[in-house]
Amino acid sequence: MSIEAPEVEYVTKTRVACDGGEGALGHPRVWLQIPPEVGWVECGYCDKKFILEDDAQPGH
């Protein structure tokens, strides 16, 4: 039995929202702030990883 890797999404903003992406099977929407010095953040509910692209803009 293998474990599926968490989803990864490349984004251009430092503020992102995650709701699990599966409608009623998702999770409550949370807003995440990506620290520019780190360049990524993971959702605490579903472990989805948001990675800043090189041309990312600050803010939302």
Secondary structure, DSSP 8 states (H G I E B T S, - for coil): -------EEEEEESEEEE--SSGGGS---EEEE--TTT-EEE-TTT--EEEEEEEEES--
